[in-house]
Amino acid sequence: MGTHNQVAVIGGGLTGKASAVAAARAGFSTLHVAPDVAPDRRTTALMGPSVDYMIETGLIGDPASLGTPLTRIRIIDATERFLRGPEVAFAASEFGYATFGWNFPNIALGESFARAGAAFESLAHKATTLVSAHRREDVWHLALGDGSVATVDLLIGADGKNSGVRKAAGIQVRERKFDQAALVCDLQLGRGLDGESVEFHYANGPFTLVPAGRTRANLVWIDRLETLEQARRDPEIFKAALNEKSSHLFGEIEPVTPSFVFPLSTLSVSVAGRDGAVLVGEAAHAFPPIGAQGLNLGLRDVAGLDACLRAANPGAYGWADTVARRYGADRSPDLMRTGSFVDGLFGTLISPHLPAQVLRGAGLWGLKTFPGLRRRAVEFGLGR
Ligand SMILES: Cc1cc2nc3c(=O)[nH]c(=O)nc-3n(C[C@H](O)[C@H](O)[C@H](O)COP(=O)(O)OP(=O)(O)OC[C@H]3O[C@@H](n4cnc5c(N)ncnc54)[C@H](O)[C@@H]3O)c2cc1C
């Protein structure tokens, strides 16, 4: 005979931690099932609305104590294609913002979210995995990796791309894997970025330097997996690639941490909530890390879930179904819009075909030239 909670959140990534806090803050008895895993050494660029949500809900305090402000974005077409786009730059001040957002170490965010969760007595944590989940008579029956069992009304899947909650809820998924992967590491630059995120576009994907304070930067290099693996094996090749791909604009570049490689895919679901189960973050959507959209969309999921939980009446029959159905309907337009935008952008970036290149070049010219288009692109990128 296990415990019963109103809500269980599966997964201890950033969306899992944030969802557990949202459920506990909304007054629900919450079980957070999150195994201990290796620290996530990536950093994440989070835009203004995500940062505002984190501050409003107590997930973080002053962003300046955790991250580095992003005040400018520059896109440089470094392809050797016949049709190349112009260099395009955006300054936050041009649109009336102090910053576009902040670049945070994921470890610092995770620790801050965990501190926020520790304030709620209604939030219990189990450092184990979900082994199986079955729904009978409106209640989810969970079997956990530590041998215990539990029942819950509402099951929240924040368990990443291979989500077990998604499978248990019978939610259909579409995934497309790419030949490209993303390499990340921290860099020491000869000259600092001064708040500017610089994205060099190459035929196999972008090479992006994100400011991490003073002369530090975080690298996100998307390329073919074999190219990245070769660079990782040979420090000389790696260093030469860093300097060449950044067009020698930032002086001598040195990696200062080990690098990690992430395989890339796009993933979308038929619906993000039904039958007393909801999916947040990469359980519901994944795409290549361009335009800093992934966790920003994941935090919009959490904000959407937060609103549904606050509007719920846990005394009413079938309340968990109502929350899941409403969440699924509410999140659908944003998931479709953002997913197709990133998919389309990545497609035109890596496509060798002329029409896609024309489209991309014209897009960059448009972004350079038309103030209205620039503002719309910025607002879209911020997720407003
Ligand atoms: C290289 C790279 C750079 C990125 N940069 C940005 C960026 O700048 N801005 C941005 O917005 N996004 C960015 N993203 C996207 C962002 O990292 C993801 O959207 C985010 O990490 C997803 O978080 P999540 O909590 O949904 O999933 P995950 O971080 O994958 O967490 C899932 C968790 O579920 C756990 N789990 C799995 N199965 C079980 C189980 N059975 N039981 C219990 N727990 C389970 C796992 O252990 C894991 O901890 C980037 C992604 C990559 C790859």
The ligand as an SDF file (V2000), in Angstrom:
LIG
                    3D

 53 58  0  0  0  0  0  0  0  0999 V2000
   23.3360   22.0030  -26.5820 C   0  0  0  0  0  0  0  0  0  0  0  0
   22.0100   22.5560  -26.1270 C   0  0  0  0  0  0  0  0  0  0  0  0
   21.8940   23.9120  -25.8210 C   0  0  0  0  0  0  0  0  0  0  0  0
   20.6700   24.4340  -25.4330 C   0  0  0  0  0  0  0  0  0  0  0  0
   20.5590   25.7760  -25.1970 N   0  0  0  0  0  0  0  0  0  0  0  0
   19.3610   26.3050  -24.9080 C   0  0  0  0  0  0  0  0  0  0  0  0
   19.2100   27.7010  -24.7000 C   0  0  0  0  0  0  0  0  0  0  0  0
   20.1750   28.4720  -24.7570 O   0  0  0  0  0  0  0  0  0  0  0  0
   17.9660   28.1950  -24.4200 N   0  0  0  0  0  0  0  0  0  0  0  0
   16.8690   27.3770  -24.3130 C   0  0  0  0  0  0  0  0  0  0  0  0
   15.7640   27.8650  -24.0510 O   0  0  0  0  0  0  0  0  0  0  0  0
   16.9870   26.0400  -24.4920 N   0  0  0  0  0  0  0  0  0  0  0  0
   18.1970   25.4810  -24.7790 C   0  0  0  0  0  0  0  0  0  0  0  0
   18.3170   24.1360  -24.9410 N   0  0  0  0  0  0  0  0  0  0  0  0
   17.1530   23.2740  -24.6990 C   0  0  0  0  0  0  0  0  0  0  0  0
   17.0660   22.9170  -23.1960 C   0  0  0  0  0  0  0  0  0  0  0  0
   18.3170   22.4340  -22.7550 O   0  0  0  0  0  0  0  0  0  0  0  0
   15.9920   21.8690  -22.9720 C   0  0  0  0  0  0  0  0  0  0  0  0
   14.7630   22.3650  -23.4480 O   0  0  0  0  0  0  0  0  0  0  0  0
   15.8370   21.5590  -21.4970 C   0  0  0  0  0  0  0  0  0  0  0  0
   17.0400   21.1410  -20.9160 O   0  0  0  0  0  0  0  0  0  0  0  0
   14.7980   20.4630  -21.3210 C   0  0  0  0  0  0  0  0  0  0  0  0
   14.5890   20.2750  -19.9470 O   0  0  0  0  0  0  0  0  0  0  0  0
   13.6110   19.1370  -19.4680 P   0  0  0  0  0  0  0  0  0  0  0  0
   13.5530   19.2720  -17.9790 O   0  0  0  0  0  0  0  0  0  0  0  0
   12.3340   19.1750  -20.2130 O   0  0  0  0  0  0  0  0  0  0  0  0
   14.3190   17.7640  -19.9070 O   0  0  0  0  0  0  0  0  0  0  0  0
   15.6630   17.0830  -19.3870 P   0  0  0  0  0  0  0  0  0  0  0  0
   16.6640   18.0930  -18.9690 O   0  0  0  0  0  0  0  0  0  0  0  0
   16.0210   16.0850  -20.4270 O   0  0  0  0  0  0  0  0  0  0  0  0
   15.2170   16.3420  -18.0570 O   0  0  0  0  0  0  0  0  0  0  0  0
   14.5110   15.1290  -18.0760 C   0  0  0  0  0  0  0  0  0  0  0  0
   14.7710   14.4600  -16.7430 C   0  0  0  0  0  0  0  0  0  0  0  0
   13.9060   13.3360  -16.6330 O   0  0  0  0  0  0  0  0  0  0  0  0
   14.6160   12.3040  -15.9830 C   0  0  0  0  0  0  0  0  0  0  0  0
   13.9670   11.0220  -16.2900 N   0  0  0  0  0  0  0  0  0  0  0  0
   13.9530   10.3620  -17.4740 C   0  0  0  0  0  0  0  0  0  0  0  0
   13.2750    9.2060  -17.3330 N   0  0  0  0  0  0  0  0  0  0  0  0
   12.8540    9.1550  -16.0420 C   0  0  0  0  0  0  0  0  0  0  0  0
   12.1110    8.2010  -15.2910 C   0  0  0  0  0  0  0  0  0  0  0  0
   11.6520    7.0740  -15.8440 N   0  0  0  0  0  0  0  0  0  0  0  0
   11.8620    8.4540  -13.9920 N   0  0  0  0  0  0  0  0  0  0  0  0
   12.2990    9.6120  -13.4120 C   0  0  0  0  0  0  0  0  0  0  0  0
   13.0080   10.5490  -14.0690 N   0  0  0  0  0  0  0  0  0  0  0  0
   13.2760   10.3090  -15.3850 C   0  0  0  0  0  0  0  0  0  0  0  0
   16.0380   12.4220  -16.5070 C   0  0  0  0  0  0  0  0  0  0  0  0
   16.9390   11.8290  -15.5990 O   0  0  0  0  0  0  0  0  0  0  0  0
   16.2090   13.9330  -16.6090 C   0  0  0  0  0  0  0  0  0  0  0  0
   16.7700   14.4630  -15.4250 O   0  0  0  0  0  0  0  0  0  0  0  0
   19.5420   23.5890  -25.3450 C   0  0  0  0  0  0  0  0  0  0  0  0
   19.6550   22.2250  -25.6340 C   0  0  0  0  0  0  0  0  0  0  0  0
   20.8780   21.7120  -26.0370 C   0  0  0  0  0  0  0  0  0  0  0  0
   20.9670   20.2480  -26.3940 C   0  0  0  0  0  0  0  0  0  0  0  0
  1  2  1  0
  2  3  1  0
  2 52  2  0
  3  4  2  0
  4  5  1  0
  4 50  1  0
  5  6  2  0
  6  7  1  0
  6 13  1  0
  7  8  2  0
  7  9  1  0
  9 10  1  0
 10 11  2  0
 10 12  1  0
 12 13  2  0
 13 14  1  0
 14 15  1  0
 14 50  1  0
 15 16  1  0
 16 17  1  0
 16 18  1  0
 18 19  1  0
 18 20  1  0
 20 21  1  0
 20 22  1  0
 22 23  1  0
 23 24  1  0
 24 25  2  0
 24 26  1  0
 24 27  1  0
 27 28  1  0
 28 29  2  0
 28 30  1  0
 28 31  1  0
 31 32  1  0
 32 33  1  0
 33 34  1  0
 33 48  1  0
 34 35  1  0
 35 36  1  0
 35 46  1  0
 36 37  1  0
 36 45  1  0
 37 38  2  0
 38 39  1  0
 39 40  1  0
 39 45  2  0
 40 41  1  0
 40 42  2  0
 42 43  1  0
 43 44  2  0
 44 45  1  0
 46 47  1  0
 46 48  1  0
 48 49  1  0
 50 51  2  0
 51 52  1  0
 52 53  1  0
M  END
$$$$
